[in-house]
């Protein structure tokens, strides 16, 4: 028993000495690691301060690039330690089990970190960054694609410039916008006209609207049909006023003959260049302008108006259009309309011995002037009558029956015009809707989710494929209702 106790004490003492020695070695190694970490932090801090003190040009040096690349790779490849790895790092290696030692060796030789260490060593030896082969190949393909894109863009630009050289900024025979012209400004939103105004371009004035202001001086010298920004940043189209625009937006006294009716009357009368036409009822001068353009420089129009205020308004509108046309084209509109303020019923001397190819009547009681007009109408010519209501048509036909005039009523028509709204179907968020094929059987319902996903991707495109967008088509909510009845009377020989 006395022999066993010293042996047991010696073994215990030997065990204590061994543990203390291993712990001292572990503490010494931990001290070395902490010292190396402090030195590394000091070096990195100093390098960062040095880079901050230097200019931006020295930030792109090879040393700074190499350190930045190394730090990026280390930060990218670093992974968090597990609780088992943290505890195993705190214990001495002699006290660890074989399984834990094997796990530590596997972590130290991680296949993901080995290529990084080798790559960093290669960079330190070479002194510059190395690009992986995959990245190099991707860069090469990207450079080839960019080269092809640049080549295609160059070809498109050359073709665009060639097409642009073939066209001029203005219509042939016209000039840039000049002061004194009649212009139309309009703003469209979702295919609908929210704002439209005809104005005369003047020096020092401005175009006012609910969407902002545009100075007239900024409009002058621009090509017709251009978009200009208002003071609120809204794009407004500025274009020249056509004859139709001018007739609809000019100052008027009585009601005008609308372009749709005036065009039909011109077709009824078969007015061509060089004809001589009689008009009774100048009104605001709308039909006078259409007739003036139809007969041309070689023809003439005789317009008679019984009311003096209507006569003055027709003359002013006619002169205003001719002035704007001369500024637009550089040549005068033909001065082929003669306005007279008189009553056609008693103006037989005004007609004299003239003959007319056609007659246009816009009167309340046109049958009262027919006995004076018809003798001056060439046989086979047409007299077109513009009447507002059906009772006037009945009175005209009854007068023809009673007067026994050599006139044949060929047609009584009404010219309807129906505007339509045709536009791509849009969702509430502004994206395009997409066509969906009808589901014919129950087996296709399983693919409904896939179709919806494809639809979502297709609607996010800026320009979806042809035929993939449904359209809406409905009559415009603002329709032009009844304007007039048109009666076609032809002079015949009996």
C-alpha positions as CSV (number, residue, x, y, z in Angstrom):
1,X,0.0,0.0,0.0
2,X,2.9,2.3,0.8
3,X,4.5,1.4,-2.5
4,X,1.3,2.1,-4.5
5,X,0.7,5.6,-3.1
6,X,4.0,7.1,-4.3
7,X,3.5,5.6,-7.8
8,X,0.1,7.0,-8.0
9,X,1.3,10.4,-6.9
10,X,4.1,10.4,-9.4
11,X,1.7,9.6,-12.2
12,X,-0.6,12.4,-11.1
13,X,2.3,14.8,-10.9
14,X,3.5,13.8,-14.3
15,X,0.0,14.4,-15.8
16,X,-0.1,17.9,-14.2
17,X,3.3,18.8,-15.6
18,X,2.3,17.6,-19.1
19,X,-1.0,19.6,-19.1
20,X,0.8,22.8,-17.8
21,X,3.5,22.5,-20.5
22,X,0.9,22.1,-23.3
23,X,-1.1,25.0,-22.0
24,X,2.0,27.2,-21.9
25,X,2.8,26.3,-25.5
26,X,-0.8,27.1,-26.5
27,X,-0.7,30.4,-24.7
28,X,2.6,31.3,-26.4
29,X,1.1,30.4,-29.8
30,X,-2.0,32.5,-29.0
31,X,0.2,35.4,-28.1
32,X,2.1,35.2,-31.4
33,X,-1.2,35.1,-33.3
34,X,-2.5,38.2,-31.4
35,X,0.8,40.0,-32.1
36,X,0.6,39.2,-35.8
37,X,-3.0,40.3,-35.9
38,X,-2.2,43.7,-34.3
39,X,0.7,44.2,-36.7
40,X,-1.6,43.3,-39.7
41,X,-4.2,45.8,-38.5
42,X,-1.6,48.5,-38.0
43,X,-0.2,47.9,-41.5
44,X,-3.7,47.9,-43.1
45,X,-4.6,51.1,-41.2
46,X,-1.4,52.8,-42.3
47,X,-1.9,51.8,-45.9
48,X,-5.5,53.1,-45.9
49,X,-4.3,56.4,-44.4
50,X,-1.5,56.6,-47.0
51,X,-4.0,56.0,-49.8
52,X,-6.3,58.7,-48.4
53,X,-3.5,61.2,-48.3
54,X,-2.5,60.5,-51.8
55,X,-4.6,61.8,-54.8
56,X,-7.1,59.9,-56.8
57,X,-4.5,59.2,-59.5
58,X,-2.3,57.2,-57.0
59,X,-5.3,55.1,-55.9
60,X,-5.0,53.2,-59.2
61,X,-1.3,52.1,-58.4
62,X,-0.5,48.4,-58.6
63,X,0.1,48.1,-54.9
64,X,-3.3,49.6,-54.0
65,X,-4.9,47.5,-56.7
66,X,-3.3,44.4,-55.4
67,X,-4.3,45.0,-51.8
68,X,-7.8,45.9,-52.7
69,X,-8.1,42.8,-54.8
70,X,-6.7,40.6,-52.0
71,X,-9.0,42.1,-49.4
72,X,-12.0,41.6,-51.7
73,X,-11.1,38.0,-52.3
74,X,-10.5,37.3,-48.6
75,X,-13.7,39.0,-47.6
76,X,-15.6,37.1,-50.3
77,X,-14.2,33.7,-49.4
78,X,-14.3,34.0,-45.6
79,X,-16.9,31.9,-44.0
80,X,-18.1,31.9,-40.3
81,X,-16.7,29.3,-37.9
82,X,-18.9,26.6,-36.3
83,X,-19.2,26.3,-32.5
84,X,-17.2,23.1,-32.6
85,X,-14.4,24.8,-34.5
86,X,-14.3,27.7,-32.1
87,X,-14.0,25.3,-29.1
88,X,-11.4,23.2,-30.8
89,X,-9.2,26.3,-31.4
90,X,-9.3,27.2,-27.7
91,X,-8.1,23.7,-26.5
92,X,-4.6,22.2,-26.9
93,X,-4.0,19.8,-29.7
94,X,-3.0,17.0,-27.3
95,X,-6.4,17.0,-25.6
96,X,-8.3,16.8,-28.9
97,X,-9.8,13.6,-30.2
98,X,-8.7,12.1,-33.5
99,X,-12.1,13.0,-35.1
100,X,-11.7,16.7,-34.2
101,X,-8.1,16.8,-35.5
102,X,-9.2,15.3,-38.8
103,X,-11.9,17.9,-39.1
104,X,-9.4,20.7,-38.4
105,X,-7.1,19.4,-41.1
106,X,-9.9,19.4,-43.6
107,X,-10.8,23.0,-42.8
108,X,-7.2,24.1,-43.1
109,X,-7.0,22.4,-46.5
110,X,-10.3,23.8,-47.9
111,X,-10.3,23.2,-51.7
112,X,-12.0,26.6,-52.1
113,X,-9.3,28.5,-50.3
114,X,-6.3,26.8,-51.9
115,X,-6.7,28.3,-55.4
116,X,-7.2,31.7,-53.8
117,X,-3.9,31.4,-51.9
118,X,-2.1,30.2,-55.0
119,X,-3.6,33.0,-57.0
120,X,-2.6,35.6,-54.4
121,X,0.9,34.3,-54.4
122,X,1.0,34.5,-58.2
123,X,-0.2,38.1,-58.1
124,X,2.5,39.0,-55.5
125,X,5.2,37.5,-57.7
126,X,3.9,39.1,-60.9
127,X,3.1,42.5,-59.4
128,X,-0.3,42.8,-61.2
129,X,-3.7,41.3,-61.3
130,X,-4.4,38.1,-63.2
131,X,-7.7,37.5,-64.9
132,X,-9.2,33.9,-64.8
133,X,-9.6,32.1,-68.0
134,X,-13.4,32.0,-67.8
135,X,-13.6,35.7,-67.1
136,X,-11.1,36.3,-69.9
137,X,-13.3,34.3,-72.3
138,X,-16.4,36.2,-71.2
139,X,-14.6,39.5,-71.6
140,X,-13.5,38.4,-75.1
141,X,-17.0,37.4,-76.1
142,X,-18.3,40.7,-74.6
143,X,-15.8,42.6,-76.6
144,X,-16.8,40.8,-79.8
145,X,-20.4,41.4,-79.1
146,X,-19.8,45.1,-78.4
147,X,-17.7,45.3,-81.6
148,X,-20.6,43.7,-83.6
149,X,-23.1,46.1,-81.8
150,X,-21.0,49.1,-82.6
151,X,-20.7,48.0,-86.2
152,X,-24.5,47.5,-86.5
153,X,-25.1,50.9,-84.8
154,X,-22.7,52.5,-87.2
155,X,-24.5,51.0,-90.1
156,X,-27.9,52.1,-88.7
157,X,-26.6,55.7,-88.1
158,X,-25.2,55.8,-91.6
159,X,-28.5,54.7,-93.1
160,X,-30.4,57.2,-90.9
161,X,-28.2,60.0,-92.0
162,X,-28.7,59.0,-95.6
163,X,-32.4,59.0,-95.2
164,X,-32.2,62.3,-93.3
165,X,-30.3,63.8,-96.2
166,X,-33.0,62.8,-98.6
167,X,-35.7,64.7,-96.5
168,X,-35.8,68.3,-95.5
169,X,-36.9,69.7,-92.1
170,X,-40.0,71.2,-93.8
171,X,-42.4,70.2,-96.5
172,X,-41.3,70.9,-100.0
173,X,-42.2,74.5,-100.9
174,X,-42.6,75.5,-97.2
175,X,-40.3,77.4,-94.8
176,X,-39.7,77.3,-91.1
177,X,-42.3,78.7,-88.8
178,X,-42.4,82.5,-89.1
179,X,-44.3,85.3,-87.3
180,X,-47.7,86.0,-88.7
181,X,-48.5,82.3,-89.4
182,X,-51.6,80.4,-88.1
183,X,-50.5,77.5,-86.0
184,X,-52.2,74.8,-84.0
185,X,-50.9,73.6,-80.6
186,X,-52.3,70.3,-79.2
187,X,-51.6,68.0,-76.3
188,X,-52.7,64.3,-76.4
189,X,-53.0,62.0,-73.5
190,X,-53.8,58.3,-73.9
191,X,-54.7,58.9,-77.5
192,X,-57.3,61.6,-76.7
193,X,-56.9,65.3,-77.5
194,X,-56.8,67.1,-74.1
195,X,-55.9,70.5,-75.5
196,X,-56.1,72.1,-78.9
197,X,-55.8,75.8,-79.8
198,X,-55.2,77.8,-83.0
199,X,-53.2,80.9,-82.6
200,X,-51.2,83.4,-84.7
201,X,-47.5,83.5,-84.1
202,X,-46.6,87.0,-82.8
203,X,-43.5,88.6,-81.4
204,X,-43.3,88.9,-77.6
205,X,-46.4,86.9,-76.8
206,X,-46.8,83.5,-75.3
207,X,-49.0,80.4,-75.7
208,X,-50.9,79.8,-72.4
209,X,-52.4,76.5,-71.4
210,X,-53.2,74.4,-68.3
211,X,-50.0,72.4,-69.0
212,X,-47.6,75.4,-69.1
213,X,-46.5,78.3,-71.1
214,X,-44.4,78.5,-74.4
215,X,-43.0,81.7,-75.6
216,X,-43.8,82.5,-79.3
217,X,-40.2,83.6,-79.8
218,X,-39.1,80.0,-79.0
219,X,-41.6,78.7,-81.6
220,X,-40.4,80.9,-84.5
221,X,-37.7,79.2,-86.6
222,X,-38.8,75.7,-85.6
223,X,-39.9,73.1,-88.2
224,X,-43.6,72.4,-88.4
225,X,-44.8,69.4,-86.5
226,X,-42.3,69.6,-83.7
227,X,-42.7,69.0,-80.0
228,X,-41.9,71.8,-77.6
229,X,-41.7,71.7,-73.8
230,X,-43.8,74.0,-71.8
231,X,-42.7,75.7,-68.5
232,X,-44.1,72.6,-66.7
233,X,-42.1,70.2,-68.9
234,X,-45.1,68.9,-70.9
235,X,-44.5,68.2,-74.6
236,X,-47.0,70.0,-76.9
237,X,-47.2,69.4,-80.6
238,X,-47.0,72.6,-82.7
239,X,-48.0,72.4,-86.3
240,X,-49.4,74.6,-89.1
241,X,-53.1,75.0,-89.3
242,X,-54.7,73.3,-92.3
243,X,-57.7,74.7,-94.0
244,X,-59.9,72.3,-92.1
245,X,-58.4,73.5,-88.8
246,X,-58.8,77.1,-89.8
247,X,-62.4,76.7,-90.7
248,X,-63.3,75.0,-87.5
249,X,-61.4,77.4,-85.2
250,X,-61.7,80.7,-86.9
251,X,-63.9,83.5,-85.6
252,X,-67.4,83.0,-86.9
253,X,-70.7,84.9,-87.0
254,X,-73.3,82.4,-88.2
255,X,-72.9,78.6,-88.3
256,X,-70.3,77.4,-90.8
257,X,-70.5,74.7,-93.4
258,X,-68.5,71.9,-91.7
259,X,-65.7,70.3,-93.7
260,X,-67.4,67.0,-94.1
261,X,-70.4,68.7,-95.6
262,X,-68.4,71.1,-97.7
263,X,-66.3,68.2,-99.2
264,X,-69.5,66.4,-100.1
265,X,-71.0,69.5,-101.7
266,X,-67.8,69.9,-103.8
267,X,-68.2,66.3,-105.0
268,X,-71.9,66.9,-105.8
269,X,-71.1,70.0,-107.9
270,X,-68.0,68.4,-109.5
271,X,-66.1,71.6,-109.1
272,X,-62.7,71.6,-110.9
273,X,-60.0,74.2,-111.6
274,X,-61.1,77.0,-113.9
275,X,-64.8,76.7,-113.0
276,X,-67.0,79.7,-112.1
277,X,-69.2,79.1,-109.1
278,X,-71.9,81.2,-107.5
279,X,-72.4,81.1,-103.7
280,X,-75.3,82.6,-101.9
281,X,-74.9,83.0,-98.1
282,X,-71.3,83.8,-97.4
283,X,-71.8,83.3,-93.7
284,X,-68.4,83.2,-92.0
285,X,-66.5,82.4,-95.2
286,X,-65.9,78.7,-94.7
287,X,-67.5,77.5,-98.0
288,X,-65.9,80.4,-99.8
289,X,-62.4,79.2,-98.9
290,X,-63.2,75.6,-100.0
291,X,-64.6,76.9,-103.3
292,X,-61.6,79.2,-103.8
293,X,-59.1,76.3,-103.5
294,X,-61.2,74.1,-105.8
295,X,-61.5,76.5,-108.7
296,X,-57.8,77.5,-108.5
297,X,-56.1,80.5,-110.1
298,X,-58.0,80.2,-113.4
299,X,-61.5,80.0,-111.8
300,X,-63.6,82.5,-109.8
301,X,-66.2,82.5,-107.1
302,X,-69.0,85.1,-106.7
303,X,-70.1,85.1,-103.0
304,X,-73.3,87.1,-102.1
305,X,-74.4,87.8,-98.5
306,X,-77.4,89.8,-97.5
307,X,-76.3,90.7,-93.9
308,X,-73.5,93.2,-93.6
309,X,-72.0,91.8,-90.3
310,X,-71.7,88.4,-91.9
311,X,-70.2,89.9,-95.0
312,X,-67.5,91.7,-93.0
313,X,-66.7,88.5,-91.1
314,X,-66.3,86.5,-94.2
315,X,-64.0,89.0,-95.8
316,X,-61.8,89.2,-92.7
317,X,-61.5,85.4,-92.4
318,X,-60.6,85.1,-96.1
319,X,-57.9,87.8,-95.9
320,X,-56.4,86.3,-92.7
321,X,-56.1,82.9,-94.4
322,X,-54.5,84.4,-97.5
323,X,-51.9,86.3,-95.3
324,X,-50.9,83.2,-93.4
325,X,-50.7,81.2,-96.6
326,X,-48.3,83.7,-98.2
327,X,-46.0,83.4,-95.2
328,X,-46.2,79.7,-95.2
329,X,-45.6,79.0,-98.9
330,X,-43.9,82.2,-100.1
331,X,-46.6,82.7,-102.7
332,X,-50.0,84.3,-102.5
333,X,-53.3,82.4,-102.2
334,X,-55.3,83.1,-105.4
335,X,-57.5,86.1,-105.0
336,X,-60.4,84.5,-106.8
337,X,-63.4,85.3,-104.5
338,X,-65.5,88.4,-105.0
339,X,-67.7,89.2,-102.0
340,X,-70.8,91.3,-102.4
341,X,-73.3,92.6,-99.7
342,X,-76.6,92.4,-101.5
343,X,-79.8,90.4,-101.8
344,X,-79.6,87.7,-104.5
345,X,-83.4,87.9,-105.1
346,X,-83.0,91.5,-106.5
347,X,-79.4,91.2,-107.8
348,X,-80.1,90.2,-111.3
349,X,-77.9,93.1,-112.5
350,X,-75.0,91.7,-110.4
351,X,-75.2,88.4,-112.2
352,X,-75.5,90.0,-115.6
353,X,-74.9,87.7,-118.5
354,X,-72.6,85.4,-116.6
355,X,-72.9,81.7,-116.7
356,X,-72.0,79.4,-113.8
357,X,-70.7,75.8,-113.6
358,X,-72.2,75.3,-110.2
359,X,-74.3,77.0,-107.5
360,X,-74.0,76.6,-103.7
361,X,-76.9,77.8,-101.6
362,X,-76.8,78.2,-97.8
363,X,-80.0,80.1,-97.1
364,X,-83.0,79.7,-94.8
365,X,-85.4,79.9,-97.8
366,X,-83.4,78.8,-100.9
367,X,-86.4,78.4,-103.0
368,X,-86.9,82.2,-103.1
369,X,-83.7,82.8,-105.1
370,X,-84.0,79.8,-107.4
371,X,-86.0,81.7,-110.1
372,X,-83.1,84.3,-110.2
373,X,-80.3,81.8,-110.2
374,X,-81.4,79.0,-112.4
375,X,-81.3,81.0,-115.7
376,X,-77.6,81.7,-115.1
377,X,-76.8,78.0,-114.5
378,X,-75.4,76.0,-117.4
379,X,-77.6,73.0,-118.5
380,X,-76.6,69.8,-116.7
381,X,-74.9,71.7,-113.9
382,X,-75.7,71.1,-110.2
383,X,-77.1,73.3,-107.6
384,X,-76.2,72.1,-104.1
385,X,-78.4,73.3,-101.2
386,X,-77.3,73.3,-97.6
387,X,-80.3,73.0,-95.2
388,X,-80.3,72.7,-91.4
389,X,-83.6,70.8,-90.8
390,X,-86.0,68.5,-92.6
391,X,-88.8,71.0,-92.8
392,X,-86.7,73.2,-95.0
393,X,-86.2,70.3,-97.3
394,X,-89.9,69.8,-97.5
395,X,-90.5,73.5,-98.3
396,X,-87.8,73.3,-101.1
397,X,-89.4,70.2,-102.7
398,X,-92.9,71.8,-102.5
399,X,-91.5,75.0,-104.2
400,X,-90.0,73.0,-107.0
401,X,-93.3,71.4,-107.6
402,X,-95.2,74.7,-107.7
403,X,-92.6,76.7,-109.6
404,X,-92.1,74.1,-112.3
405,X,-88.4,74.9,-112.6
406,X,-86.2,72.8,-114.9
407,X,-84.6,71.1,-111.9
408,X,-84.3,67.4,-111.0
409,X,-83.8,66.5,-107.3
410,X,-81.3,63.6,-107.5
411,X,-80.3,63.1,-103.9
412,X,-81.2,64.2,-100.3
413,X,-78.5,63.0,-98.0
414,X,-77.1,63.5,-94.5
415,X,-73.4,63.1,-94.0
416,X,-72.6,61.3,-90.7
417,X,-69.2,61.1,-89.3
418,X,-68.3,58.8,-86.4
419,X,-65.0,59.0,-84.6
420,X,-63.6,55.8,-83.1
421,X,-61.2,55.1,-80.3
422,X,-58.8,52.3,-81.3
423,X,-55.9,51.8,-78.9
424,X,-53.9,49.0,-77.3
425,X,-55.5,47.6,-74.1
426,X,-53.7,48.8,-71.0
427,X,-53.8,47.8,-67.4
428,X,-54.3,50.2,-64.6
429,X,-50.5,50.4,-63.9
430,X,-49.9,51.4,-67.6
431,X,-48.6,48.0,-68.8
432,X,-49.9,46.3,-71.9
433,X,-52.4,43.6,-71.6
434,X,-51.7,40.3,-73.4
435,X,-53.7,38.0,-75.5
436,X,-54.8,34.8,-73.7
437,X,-55.8,31.7,-75.7
438,X,-59.2,30.3,-74.7
439,X,-59.1,27.2,-72.5
440,X,-60.8,24.4,-74.4
441,X,-60.5,21.4,-72.0
442,X,-59.7,20.8,-68.4
443,X,-56.1,19.5,-69.1
444,X,-55.1,23.0,-70.1
445,X,-56.0,24.4,-66.8
446,X,-52.9,23.0,-65.3
447,X,-50.8,25.2,-67.6
448,X,-52.8,28.3,-66.6
449,X,-50.1,29.4,-64.1
450,X,-47.4,29.1,-66.7
451,X,-49.4,31.1,-69.2
452,X,-49.9,33.8,-66.6
453,X,-46.2,33.9,-65.9
454,X,-45.4,34.2,-69.6
455,X,-48.0,36.9,-69.8
456,X,-46.4,38.9,-67.0
457,X,-43.0,38.7,-68.7
458,X,-44.5,39.8,-72.1
459,X,-46.4,42.7,-70.7
460,X,-43.3,44.2,-69.1
461,X,-41.6,44.5,-72.5
462,X,-41.5,48.0,-74.0
463,X,-42.4,46.7,-77.5
464,X,-44.1,43.3,-77.3
465,X,-44.3,41.0,-80.3
466,X,-46.7,41.7,-83.2
467,X,-50.2,40.4,-82.5
468,X,-49.6,39.8,-78.8
469,X,-51.5,42.9,-77.6
470,X,-55.3,43.1,-77.7
471,X,-56.9,46.3,-78.9
472,X,-60.0,48.1,-77.8
473,X,-62.3,49.7,-80.4
474,X,-65.4,51.7,-79.5
475,X,-67.1,54.9,-80.8
476,X,-65.6,58.1,-79.5
477,X,-67.7,59.5,-76.6
478,X,-67.7,63.0,-78.2
479,X,-69.6,62.6,-81.5
480,X,-70.6,65.2,-84.0
481,X,-74.3,65.0,-84.4
482,X,-76.5,66.2,-87.2
483,X,-75.2,69.2,-89.0
484,X,-77.2,69.6,-92.2
485,X,-79.2,68.0,-95.1
486,X,-77.6,68.2,-98.5
487,X,-79.9,68.4,-101.5
488,X,-78.6,67.8,-105.0
489,X,-80.5,69.6,-107.8
490,X,-79.5,69.2,-111.4
491,X,-80.6,71.6,-114.2
492,X,-82.2,69.6,-117.0
493,X,-83.6,70.5,-120.4
494,X,-87.2,69.5,-121.1
